[in-house]
């Protein structure tokens, strides 16, 4: 349930705000799949999430 809460919050926050949040929470490992400005799918690993 905790992961679901973070996923919902991160979706509302956007990449820049999530990145700032994660600098203060290094225990959270995050993998994003999102649509970029060119309408292409892109991935992003943060805080040491395995690539």
Secondary structure, 3 states (H helix, E strand, C coil): CHHHHHHHHHHHHCHHHHHHHHHCCCCCCEEEEEECCCCCEEEEEECCCCC
